[in-house]
Amino acid sequence: MKPIVREGLAAPAIVAALTVGAWLTAGSGIALVVLALGAGAIVAFHLSQLHVLSDWAAGPLDADVPEGRGVWAHLFAAIYRRVRARAAYERDLRQIIERFQQASAAIPDGIVVLDASNRIDWANARAITQLGLHLAHDRGQPIANLVRQPEFQRYLETGDYGASVIVPSQREANRKLALQLVPFAADQKLLMSRDVTELEAVARMRRDFIANVSHELKTPLTVISGFVETLQDVEVDERQRRRFLGLMQEQASNMQRLVADLLTLSALESEQNPLHEERFDVVPLLIALSADAKALSKGAHRIELDVRDPATIFGSRDELASAFGNLVSNAVRYTPPEGMITLAWRVDEDGRGVFSVTDTGIGIAPEYIPRLTARFYRVDRSRSRATGAELRRRNRLIRFMQRPSGRTAVP
C-alpha cells in the first residue's frame, strides 16, 4: 500500500475507533455524535484543501504551488515537482528557440517557417527585408498572398521543391532572389530566400564573354580559312601570296593573343597560382611597356612616355605588367592612325602610384565607365566596327577571288 493511502486512511480509522469506544462506554447516541463530528471534520479538511487547489489552478500560470496539509501535502509536492519540470523544459525550449533565432539572424539567407497550409509562422530579419514581410501583421497569412510572382506561384503548385526558383525582388528593382522550399517536419516547411543578383550577373557576363570569345575566334578563323582555300584553288603571283600569308599571320597572332588572355584569366582564378610579390623599380617596366606599344603600333601612332615620379613599388611585377599592357594594347587597337597615345606615371599626395594611358581614340561612353572592372564585361559591339572594317574588306576579297570565273584580282 502506498504511503499516501495509508496516511489518508489514518483519520477515518481514528474516527472509527473513537466511535466504537463511545458506543461501548456511552451508548449509541454519543457514538453517532462522535461519528458525525469526525466525518464532518474529515470532509471539511478535504474541502479546504480542494479550495486551495482550485484557487491555485484558476490563478496566474506562474503562481507558486501552495503548501498542502496532511495527506494533501504529498499531492501538492507532486504538483510542485511537475511544475518545476515543466518550467525547466519551457526554459530549455526558449533557449533553443533563442539560439535558433540568433543562428538564423547570422545566416546570410532569409528563412521563413511555414505550416502545412503554407502560412507564415515565423521569419528571420533577412527574409523580412528581402520579401517585404511585416511579421506582426503577416503571421498566419498564406505566403502566396505576399510573394506574388507567377514563377513562385507555379513553384508552389507543382510540389517539386528539389531546386530553387529565381524571381525578381518585389522591394528592389533589378534584384533577383532564389526561393526554395525545404520540408523539415510532418507539417512544416522552410522557405529559403537568397539574393543571387551578383551570381546571375556573373553568369550572364560569363555567357556574354563566351559568345564574344567565340565571335572573336570565328572571324580570324574565317579569314585564314578563306585565304587557305584561295591559295589552294587559285593561282596567285608571289606578291599576292606574301600579302595573303601576312594577313593570315596577323589573324593567327590575334588568336594567339586571345588564347593567351584566356590562359592568363584561368591562371589568375586558379588557387594553385599564388602571387609572387617583390620590390621592383617601376621605370624599367614603363620603358618596356612603351617599347611594346611602339612595336604593336608599327609606327602608326605617336607614343610618348611621361614618368614624373620614379618609384619603387611592392607587388607582382608580372601581373602589373599584364594589367598595364592591356590598357596600352587597347589604346593602340582603338586609336586611329596618326593618333596620340601617352603613357604616364606619377605618385599622388597620398603616396599612391598612378599609371594612366591617354589616347585620341574612340573612347568609352560615360555610362560604361562604372562597369569596366566587372568580370567578363565588354562594352557593346559597336566599338569594334571600326576595327572590323578591315576584316570585312578581306572577307569581300576572299569571296571575290572564289567566284566560279576563276579570275584573280587585287583590290
C-alpha positions as CSV (number, residue, x, y, z in Angstrom):
1,M,0.0,0.0,0.0
2,K,1.3,3.4,-0.9
3,P,2.2,5.8,1.9
4,I,-0.3,8.4,0.7
5,V,-3.1,5.8,1.0
6,R,-2.0,4.7,4.5
7,E,-1.9,8.4,5.6
8,G,-5.3,9.0,4.1
9,L,-6.8,6.1,6.0
10,A,-5.4,7.2,9.3
11,A,-8.0,9.9,10.1
12,P,-11.1,7.7,9.2
13,A,-9.5,4.9,11.3
14,I,-9.2,7.2,14.3
15,V,-12.8,8.4,13.9
16,A,-14.0,4.8,13.7
17,A,-12.0,3.8,16.8
18,L,-13.5,6.8,18.7
19,T,-17.0,5.9,17.5
20,V,-16.6,2.3,18.7
21,G,-15.3,3.5,22.1
22,A,-18.2,5.9,22.6
23,W,-20.6,3.1,21.7
24,L,-19.2,0.8,24.3
25,T,-18.9,3.4,27.1
26,A,-21.7,5.9,26.5
27,G,-24.2,4.3,24.2
28,S,-25.2,4.6,20.6
29,G,-26.3,8.2,20.8
30,I,-23.0,9.5,21.8
31,A,-21.3,7.2,19.3
32,L,-23.3,8.7,16.4
33,V,-22.4,12.2,17.6
34,V,-18.7,11.3,17.6
35,L,-19.0,9.7,14.2
36,A,-20.8,12.8,12.7
37,L,-18.2,15.2,14.2
38,G,-15.3,13.1,13.0
39,A,-16.7,12.6,9.5
40,G,-17.5,16.3,9.3
41,A,-14.0,17.3,10.3
42,I,-12.5,15.0,7.7
43,V,-14.8,16.3,4.9
44,A,-14.2,20.0,6.0
45,F,-10.4,19.4,5.8
46,H,-10.5,17.9,2.4
47,L,-12.9,20.6,1.1
48,S,-10.5,23.3,2.4
49,Q,-7.5,21.7,0.5
50,L,-9.6,21.3,-2.6
51,H,-10.5,25.0,-2.3
52,V,-6.8,25.9,-2.1
53,L,-6.0,23.7,-5.1
54,S,-8.9,25.2,-7.1
55,D,-7.8,28.8,-6.4
56,W,-4.2,27.9,-7.5
57,A,-5.4,26.2,-10.7
58,A,-7.6,29.2,-11.6
59,G,-4.8,31.8,-10.8
60,P,-1.9,33.0,-13.0
61,L,0.2,30.4,-14.8
62,D,3.3,31.5,-13.0
63,A,1.8,31.4,-9.5
64,D,3.7,29.4,-6.9
65,V,2.3,26.0,-5.9
66,P,0.7,26.3,-2.3
67,E,1.8,24.0,0.5
68,G,-0.6,21.2,1.3
69,R,-1.5,19.8,4.7
70,G,-1.8,16.2,5.8
71,V,-2.3,13.8,3.0
72,W,-2.6,16.7,0.6
73,A,1.0,17.6,1.2
74,H,2.1,14.7,-1.0
75,L,-0.3,15.7,-3.8
76,F,0.9,19.4,-3.7
77,A,4.5,18.3,-3.6
78,A,3.9,16.1,-6.7
79,I,2.3,19.0,-8.5
80,Y,5.2,21.3,-7.5
81,R,7.7,18.8,-9.0
82,R,5.8,18.6,-12.2
83,V,5.5,22.4,-12.4
84,R,9.3,22.8,-11.9
85,A,10.0,20.2,-14.5
86,R,7.6,21.9,-17.0
87,A,9.2,25.3,-16.2
88,A,12.7,23.8,-16.8
89,Y,11.5,22.3,-20.1
90,E,10.0,25.5,-21.2
91,R,13.2,27.4,-20.2
92,D,15.3,25.0,-22.3
93,L,12.9,25.3,-25.2
94,R,13.0,29.1,-25.0
95,Q,16.8,28.9,-25.0
96,I,16.7,26.6,-28.0
97,I,14.4,28.9,-29.9
98,E,16.6,31.9,-29.0
99,R,19.7,30.1,-30.2
100,F,17.9,29.2,-33.4
101,Q,16.8,32.8,-34.0
102,Q,20.3,34.0,-33.3
103,A,21.7,31.5,-35.7
104,S,19.1,32.3,-38.3
105,A,19.9,36.0,-37.9
106,A,23.5,35.3,-38.7
107,I,22.7,33.2,-41.8
108,P,23.0,35.4,-45.0
109,D,19.9,33.8,-46.4
110,G,16.3,34.6,-45.5
111,I,14.3,31.9,-43.6
112,V,10.5,31.7,-43.3
113,V,8.8,29.0,-41.3
114,L,5.6,27.8,-42.9
115,D,2.9,25.5,-41.6
116,A,1.1,22.7,-43.5
117,S,-1.0,25.2,-45.4
118,N,2.0,27.3,-46.3
119,R,1.0,30.0,-43.8
120,I,3.7,32.2,-42.3
121,D,4.7,31.2,-38.7
122,W,8.0,33.0,-38.3
123,A,10.7,34.7,-40.4
124,N,14.2,36.0,-39.7
125,A,15.3,39.6,-40.3
126,R,16.9,38.8,-43.7
127,A,13.7,37.3,-45.0
128,I,11.6,40.2,-43.7
129,T,13.9,42.5,-45.6
130,Q,14.1,40.5,-48.8
131,L,10.4,39.6,-49.1
132,G,9.0,42.7,-47.6
133,L,7.2,40.9,-44.7
134,H,5.8,42.5,-41.5
135,L,5.7,39.7,-39.1
136,A,3.3,41.3,-36.7
137,H,0.7,41.6,-39.4
138,D,1.7,38.8,-41.8
139,R,1.9,35.9,-39.3
140,G,-0.7,33.4,-40.3
141,Q,-1.0,34.7,-43.8
142,P,-0.5,32.4,-46.8
143,I,2.9,33.0,-48.3
144,A,1.4,33.0,-51.8
145,N,-0.5,36.2,-50.8
146,L,2.7,38.1,-50.1
147,V,5.1,36.6,-52.7
148,R,3.0,37.1,-55.8
149,Q,5.5,36.4,-58.7
150,P,4.0,33.9,-61.2
151,E,7.2,31.8,-61.1
152,F,6.8,31.3,-57.4
153,Q,3.1,30.5,-57.6
154,R,3.8,27.8,-60.2
155,Y,6.6,26.5,-57.9
156,L,4.2,26.2,-55.0
157,E,1.6,24.4,-57.2
158,T,4.0,21.8,-58.6
159,G,5.1,20.5,-55.2
160,D,8.6,19.7,-56.6
161,Y,10.9,21.5,-54.3
162,G,14.2,19.8,-55.3
163,A,15.5,23.0,-56.9
164,S,15.1,26.7,-56.3
165,V,13.2,29.2,-58.4
166,I,14.6,32.6,-59.4
167,V,12.2,35.5,-59.1
168,P,12.6,39.3,-59.3
169,S,12.6,41.1,-55.9
170,Q,9.4,43.0,-55.0
171,R,11.2,45.5,-52.9
172,E,14.3,46.4,-55.0
173,A,14.4,46.8,-58.8
174,N,17.0,44.8,-60.7
175,R,17.5,42.4,-57.8
176,K,17.0,38.6,-58.1
177,L,16.0,36.2,-55.4
178,A,16.4,32.4,-55.3
179,L,13.5,30.8,-53.4
180,Q,13.4,27.2,-52.3
181,L,11.0,25.3,-50.0
182,V,12.5,22.7,-47.7
183,P,10.1,20.4,-45.7
184,F,11.6,19.8,-42.3
185,A,8.7,18.2,-40.3
186,A,5.5,16.4,-41.0
187,D,3.5,19.6,-41.3
188,Q,6.1,22.4,-41.7
189,K,8.4,23.8,-44.3
190,L,11.3,26.3,-44.5
191,L,11.2,28.9,-47.3
192,M,14.8,29.8,-48.0
193,S,15.5,33.1,-49.8
194,R,18.9,34.2,-51.2
195,D,19.9,37.3,-53.1
196,V,21.5,36.0,-56.3
197,T,21.7,39.2,-58.2
198,E,25.5,39.2,-58.4
199,L,25.6,35.5,-59.2
200,E,23.1,36.0,-62.0
201,A,25.1,39.0,-63.3
202,V,28.3,37.0,-63.3
203,A,26.6,34.1,-65.1
204,R,25.2,36.5,-67.7
205,M,28.6,38.1,-68.2
206,R,30.2,34.7,-68.5
207,R,27.7,33.8,-71.2
208,D,28.4,37.1,-73.0
209,F,32.1,36.5,-72.6
210,I,31.9,33.1,-74.2
211,A,29.8,34.5,-77.0
212,N,32.3,37.3,-77.6
213,V,35.3,34.9,-77.5
214,S,33.5,32.6,-80.0
215,H,32.9,35.6,-82.2
216,E,36.5,36.9,-81.9
217,L,37.8,33.4,-82.8
218,K,35.4,32.9,-85.6
219,T,36.4,36.0,-87.5
220,P,40.1,35.3,-87.8
221,L,39.4,31.6,-88.5
222,T,37.1,32.6,-91.3
223,V,39.8,34.9,-92.8
224,I,42.5,32.3,-92.5
225,S,40.3,29.5,-93.9
226,G,39.3,31.7,-96.8
227,F,42.9,32.6,-97.7
228,V,44.0,28.9,-97.4
229,E,41.2,27.9,-99.8
230,T,42.2,30.7,-102.2
231,L,45.8,29.7,-102.2
232,Q,44.8,26.1,-102.8
233,D,42.3,26.8,-105.7
234,V,43.6,30.0,-107.4
235,E,47.0,30.7,-109.0
236,V,48.4,33.9,-107.5
237,D,51.7,35.7,-108.0
238,E,54.4,36.0,-105.4
239,R,53.3,39.4,-104.3
240,Q,49.8,38.3,-103.6
241,R,51.0,35.1,-101.9
242,R,53.2,37.1,-99.5
243,R,50.4,39.5,-98.8
244,F,47.9,36.7,-98.1
245,L,50.4,34.9,-95.8
246,G,51.0,38.2,-93.9
247,L,47.3,38.6,-93.3
248,M,47.0,35.0,-92.2
249,Q,49.9,35.5,-89.8
250,E,48.2,38.6,-88.4
251,Q,45.0,36.8,-87.7
252,A,46.9,33.8,-86.2
253,S,48.6,36.3,-83.9
254,N,45.2,37.7,-82.9
255,M,44.0,34.2,-82.0
256,Q,47.2,33.5,-80.1
257,R,46.8,36.8,-78.1
258,L,43.2,35.9,-77.3
259,V,44.1,32.4,-76.2
260,A,46.9,33.8,-74.1
261,D,44.4,36.2,-72.4
262,L,42.2,33.2,-71.6
263,L,45.1,31.3,-70.1
264,T,46.0,34.3,-68.0
265,L,42.5,34.6,-66.7
266,S,42.5,30.9,-65.9
267,A,45.8,31.3,-64.0
268,L,44.6,34.3,-62.1
269,E,41.5,32.4,-60.9
270,S,43.4,29.3,-60.0
271,E,44.1,28.6,-56.4
272,Q,47.3,26.8,-57.5
273,N,48.8,30.1,-58.7
274,P,50.0,32.0,-55.6
275,L,51.1,35.6,-56.1
276,H,54.8,36.3,-56.3
277,E,55.3,39.8,-54.9
278,E,58.6,41.7,-54.7
279,R,60.0,45.2,-54.7
280,F,61.0,46.5,-58.1
281,D,61.7,49.7,-59.9
282,V,58.7,50.9,-61.9
283,V,60.7,52.8,-64.6
284,P,62.1,49.8,-66.4
285,L,58.6,48.3,-66.6
286,L,57.2,51.6,-68.0
287,I,60.0,51.7,-70.6
288,A,59.3,48.1,-71.6
289,L,55.5,49.0,-72.0
290,S,56.4,51.9,-74.2
291,A,58.6,49.7,-76.4
292,D,55.8,47.1,-76.6
293,A,53.3,49.9,-77.6
294,K,55.6,51.1,-80.4
295,A,56.2,47.6,-81.7
296,L,52.4,46.9,-81.7
297,S,51.7,50.3,-83.4
298,K,54.3,49.7,-86.1
299,G,54.8,53.4,-86.4
300,A,51.1,54.2,-87.0
301,H,50.8,56.3,-83.8
302,R,52.7,58.9,-81.8
303,I,53.6,57.3,-78.5
304,E,55.0,59.2,-75.5
305,L,56.2,58.1,-72.1
306,D,55.8,60.6,-69.2
307,V,57.4,59.5,-66.0
308,R,57.1,62.2,-63.4
309,D,58.0,60.4,-60.2
310,P,60.3,57.3,-60.4
311,A,59.4,54.9,-57.6
312,T,60.0,51.5,-56.2
313,I,56.8,49.5,-55.6
314,F,55.9,46.2,-54.0
315,G,53.7,43.8,-55.9
316,S,53.5,41.2,-58.5
317,R,55.5,42.6,-61.5
318,D,54.1,40.1,-64.0
319,E,50.5,40.8,-63.1
320,L,51.0,44.6,-63.1
321,A,52.8,44.3,-66.4
322,S,49.8,42.4,-67.7
323,A,47.3,44.9,-66.4
324,F,49.2,47.9,-67.7
325,G,49.9,46.2,-71.0
326,N,46.2,45.5,-71.5
327,L,45.5,49.3,-71.3
328,V,48.3,50.0,-73.7
329,S,47.2,47.4,-76.3
330,N,43.6,48.7,-76.1
331,A,44.8,52.2,-76.8
332,V,46.8,51.1,-79.8
333,R,43.9,49.0,-81.2
334,Y,41.2,51.7,-80.8
335,T,43.2,54.8,-81.8
336,P,43.2,55.7,-85.5
337,P,46.5,56.1,-87.3
338,E,48.4,59.3,-86.6
339,G,46.7,59.4,-83.2
340,M,48.4,60.3,-80.0
341,I,49.0,57.8,-77.1
342,T,50.5,58.9,-73.8
343,L,51.7,56.6,-71.0
344,A,52.1,58.4,-67.7
345,W,53.2,57.6,-64.2
346,R,53.0,59.7,-61.1
347,V,52.9,59.5,-57.3
348,D,49.9,61.4,-55.8
349,E,49.8,63.3,-52.5
350,D,48.9,60.1,-50.6
351,G,51.9,58.3,-51.8
352,R,50.0,56.1,-54.2
353,G,51.3,55.3,-57.7
354,V,49.0,56.2,-60.6
355,F,49.5,54.8,-64.1
356,S,47.4,56.2,-66.9
357,V,47.0,55.8,-70.6
358,T,45.6,58.7,-72.6
359,D,44.8,58.4,-76.3
360,T,42.9,60.2,-79.1
361,G,40.9,57.1,-80.0
362,I,37.1,56.4,-80.0
363,G,37.0,56.3,-76.2
364,I,34.3,54.8,-73.9
365,A,30.9,56.3,-73.3
366,P,30.4,57.6,-69.7
367,E,27.6,55.1,-68.9
368,Y,30.0,52.2,-69.3
369,I,32.8,53.5,-67.0
370,P,31.4,52.2,-63.7
371,R,31.3,48.6,-65.1
372,L,34.8,48.5,-66.6
373,T,36.1,46.4,-63.7
374,A,33.3,43.9,-63.8
375,R,34.4,40.4,-64.7
376,F,33.8,39.4,-68.3
377,Y,32.2,42.7,-69.1
378,R,32.5,44.1,-72.6
379,V,31.4,47.4,-74.0
380,D,28.8,47.0,-76.8
381,R,30.0,45.6,-80.1
382,S,29.6,48.9,-81.9
383,R,33.1,49.7,-80.5
384,S,34.6,47.2,-82.8
385,R,33.0,48.4,-86.0
386,A,36.0,50.5,-87.0
387,T,38.5,47.7,-86.3
388,G,36.3,45.2,-88.1
389,A,36.2,47.2,-91.3
390,E,39.5,45.7,-92.4
391,L,38.3,42.2,-91.7
392,R,35.1,42.8,-93.7
393,R,37.2,44.1,-96.6
394,R,39.3,41.0,-96.5
395,N,36.2,38.7,-96.5
396,R,35.0,40.5,-99.6
397,L,38.3,39.9,-101.2
398,I,38.1,36.2,-100.4
399,R,34.6,35.9,-101.8
400,F,35.6,37.8,-104.9
401,M,38.6,35.5,-105.6
402,Q,36.5,32.4,-105.1
403,R,34.0,33.3,-107.9
404,P,33.4,30.5,-110.5
405,S,35.1,32.6,-113.2
406,G,38.4,31.7,-111.6
407,R,39.8,35.2,-112.2
408,T,42.1,36.7,-109.7
409,A,42.3,40.3,-108.7
410,V,43.9,42.6,-106.2
411,P,41.5,45.2,-104.8
